[in-house]
Amino acid sequence: MVQYNVTGMSCAACSARVEKAVNGVEGVTSCSVSLLTNSMGVEGTASAQAVIAAVEAAGYGAALKGAAAGQTKSAAMDEDALADKETPILKRRLIASLGFLIVLMYVSMGHMMWGWPLPAWFEGNHVAMGLVQLLLAGIIMVINQKFFINGFQSLWHRAPNMDTLVALGSMASFVWSVYALFAMTDAQVKGDMDAVMTYMHEFYFESAAMILTLITVGKMLEARSKGKTTDALKGLMKLAPKTAVILQNGVETEVSIDQVKKGDIFVVRPGENIPVDGVVLEGSSAVNEAALTGESIPVDKAAGDRVSAATLNQSGFIKCEATRVGEDTTLSQIIQMVSDAAATKAPIAKIADKVSGIFVPAVITIAIVTMVVWLLVGQTVGFALARGISVLVISCPCALGLATPVAIMVGNGIGAKNGILFKTAVSLEETGKVQIVALDKTGTITSGEPKVTDILPAAGSNEADLLTLAYALERKSEHPLAKAIVQKAAELEMQPEEVSDFRAVAGNGLSAVWNGAEVYGGNSKFISGKAAIPADIRTKAERLAEEGKTPLFFSKAGKLAGVIAVADVMKEDSLQAVHELQNMGIHVVMLTGDNARTANAIGKQADVDEVIAGVLPDGKEAVIRSLAKKGKVAMVGDGINDAPALTRADIGIAIGAGTDVAIDAADVVLMKSRLRDVPAAIRLSRATLRNIHQNLFWAFAYNVCGIPLAAGVFISLFGWKLNPMFGAAAMSLSSFCVVSNALRLNLFDIRNAAKDKKIKPMQEIKEEKTMTKTLKVEGMMCPHCEARVKKALEAIDGVEEAVASHEAGTAVVTLSKDVADDALKAAVEAQDYPVLGIE
C-alpha cells in the first residue's frame, strides 16, 4: 500500500469524491481515503503521478507520504505529520469572528428586541443600522472566506461538500439581506415607514454571520477531538530516541538516530532508552518493554538476547549490535501498522460512504424544493428563504463520514498501548465477530519449553539425590527434555558433577559412569532392562503420563533411583483466557501434533471445548478450512508452520510477536505471549464496533430528524420553526458529539470480562455445491508468494478455498458461487503476479 497526504477535504463528501477519482485511475485496485488523518492508501500498479493528478483534477491536493516520498527518516520521526495544525488556525478565526459577531448581535437583536441603547445618530436612521450590519457581517464572511472558496470550488467541480452547504446558506442570507436593505432605503426615501419596518425584519445579516461562526466553533471542537484520537500514535512516536551512543574506533560517539546503521555497536547506560533494535553483546540488565508490550514488569537481558528500540534500560550497562534500524525497528513497524489500519476502511464504513456521495446534492435539492413549496403556499420570500437556509446549514455529512474512522483510530490506539496490533480496519471490525478460536498448543496454550513438574524418588533415595544423579547424566545431553532437568538444577543452584563413559542410546535413553557406578536414564522400557521398577512407582508414572507429562526413569548400580516428570506446562493465564473466550460464547479448539492421550490431558487442564490431536504442521490449514464451515474462525499461532493456517482463518492472530512469517500472515499481532490478549482483542473489537453503531445511529438519526424540522414540516402540526442560527449550532454539535463518543473508548477496560456477552453459536456443517477453477500464475518463487496469492483469492466473495503452488505455477480455487474470471485475475495481479490463463 502506498500512502498519500490529501489536502482540501472538509467532509465525507470530499473523501468520497477523492476515492471515486482515484479508483478511476488505470492500475488502481483499491483506494481508501481517511478524512480523520487526511490520508489515502492506494494499492495497485498506478504511478504516483497519475494518482496525484486524479486527486488534483477532483479539486484537492495530494502528495506522497513519508518514505514513499524518498525520505529516509524512520516512521517514528513522522510525528509532525500528525500534529494538530488545524485547531490554532480555527481558534484565531473564531476569536476574530466572535469579536465582530457580538457587536453585530447587539445592533441587530439587542436593540430591536430588548431596546438596548445605541448612539444617537442611529435614532430613526434605519439605513445606517442596516449598513452597519452589512459591514460587520461582511467582515465575518471575509474572516471565514475558506468556507466560500472551498465550497464554491467544490461546486464548480460538481462535487459539492459541507462547505458548499455552509457557503450557500450564508451567502443566501447575506444576498437577501442586501436586497432588503436596498428596498428599505427606497421605502424610507418615499416615506413609507410600514414598508421600512417590514424590510427591517427581513434582515438576515446576523444569520449569515452566526452560521459561519457556529460552524467554526464546531470545526474547532471537531479538530481538537480528532487530534486526541491520534494521541496513542503520537505517544508511540514520542518514544523513539533521537540520538544513540555508538562505538567508533573504540570511542563512544553520540550521533543522530538517522546515522545508526545495521551492524553498528552501540552502548546503553541505566536510565537510557535503547535507540534501535539489536542483540546484546556484553553486559546484562533489566529492560522495561512496556512501551511495546504494555507489560510493566522488566525483562532480564543478557548476552545473546534481543532488545528493541524505545524500551528502557533500567539497571545495567549493555553493549549491543544494531540489527534493525530506521523503519525496520519493531517500534517503527508498530507505528506503520497502526497508521496503515487508519488508512484502510472498515466494511461498515461503506454504508456511510455511499450515503455521503449523494448526500450534499440531495440536501441542496431538498432546500430548493422547500423554498418553492413555501412560496407556492403563499409565504413570503423571507420565510421561504429562512426554511431553505435552515435545511442547508443543519445537514451534516461530516457526522456520517467521521462515525467509523474516529472509532477505528481510537480502537487501534488502545490496542497499540496494550500490545495488540490490528493490521487493518477490517481486522479490527471482524475480530469481534469470531465464533470459533483455534489455539495451537505449543507456545500458545503452553509455554513451549519443557519443565520439571514432579520428582518421585524411589525407596532409599530422596529428591536431592535423584536430581543430582539426573543433573550429572542429563547435562551432557542435547535432548529438549534434558534441558528441563538442567534448568531445574540451575534454579536450585546445584553444582554439576562429572560423569565418564557417557553414551546416548537413540530413542531410549542415556548411560554413564558416576562415582564408580553405572547410571542410566530413559523411558520405562529402557530402564526395565537395567533395574526393577516397583509397582507403586510404575502406577504413579502411568498416572503422570495420562496427565500429559513425560516420566523419565533413572537407575544407579542396578537399582531404581526414581522418576522425574517433565512437561510442556500451561501458561499461567491459559485457563482464564479459555474461560473468558467461552464466556463470550466462543467455541475453543486446541490443535496439537501430540497423541490423543497427551492432547486430551492438556485439553482437560485447559478446559477447551474440543481437542484435535495428531495434527501435523501441514495439516493445520485443512483443519481450519473444516472449522470455517461451522462459523467464523480465528487461528492463534506463533510459528512458521502456522502461517498457512493463519492465512486460511477468517482472522489470523500471531501471538508473542511470533516469527516474521507468522506476522506477515496474521491479521492481528499480539506483542506479548499472553493468551489473555486474545479475548482482550475480541473484547476491544466488539467495543469498537458497538461504538461505530452508536455513531452511525446518531449521525443518521440527526439528519433524518433535523432536515424535516428545518424544512418546516412540523410547523402546521406543532408550530415548530427552526431559526437558521440554531440549525448551524446543531450542525456544529453533531460532528463534535460523534467524535466525543468515539473518545469514550479510551475509558474502556479491555481486560474486564464482567460485561462480556455471548454471540450466536456456530453453525452445523452445511454441504454446499462447489466448482473449481485453475489459474496459471507466473512469478511465485516460495511459500510466502503462495500465501500472498492464496490470501488475495480467498478475500473474494464466493471463493471457498485457494491452493497455490509455486512449483506448479498454479492456483486452484474452489468456489461456492460463480465468480468472474476478471475478478480472480485482478486479485492475483494486484499482488504483482501475472495471470497467464484461467481454466
Buried (B, 14 or more C-beta within 10 A) or exposed (E): BBBBBBEBBBBBBBBBBBBBBBBEBEBBBBBBBBBBBBBBBBBBEBEBEBBBBBBEEBBBEBEBBBBEEEEEBBBBBBBEBBEEEBBEEBBEBBEBBBBBBEBBBBBBEBBBEEEEEBEEEBEEBBBBBBEBBBEBBBBBBEBBEBBBEBBBBBBEBEBBBBBBBBBBBBBBBBEBBBBBBEBBBEBBEEEBEEBBEBBBEBBBBBBBBBBBBBBBBBBBBBBBBBBBBBBBBBBBBEBBBEBBBBEEEEEEEEBEBBEBEBEBBBBBEEEBBBBBBBBBBEBBBBBBBBBBBBBEEBBEBEEEBEBBBBBBBBBBBBBBBBBBBBBBBBBBBBBBBBBBBBBBBBEBBEBBBEBBBEBBBBBBEBBEEBBEBBBEEEBEBBBBBBBBBBBBBBBBBBBBBBBBBBBBBBBBBBBBBBBBBBBBBBBBBBBBBBBBBBBBBBBBBBBBEBBBBBBBBBEEBEEEBBBBBBBBBBBBBEBEBBBBBBBBBEEEEBEEEEBEEBEBEEEBBBBBEBEEEBBBBBBBEBBBEBBEBEEEBBEBBEEBBEBBBBBBBBBBEEBBBBBBBBBBBBBEBBBBBBBBBBBBBBBBBBBBBBEEEBBBBBBEBBEBBEBBBEBEBEBBBBBBBEBBBBBBBBBBBBBBBBBBBBBBBBBBBBBBBBBEBBBBBBBBBBBBBBBBBBBBBBBBBBBBBBBBBBBBEBBBEBBEEBBBBBBBBBBEEEEEBBBBBBBBBBBBBBBBBBBBBBBEBBEBEBEEBEEBEEBEEBEEEEEEEEEEBBBBBEBBEEBBBBBBBBBBBBEBEBBBBBBBBBEEBBBBBBBBEEBEEEEBBBBBBBBEBEBEEBE
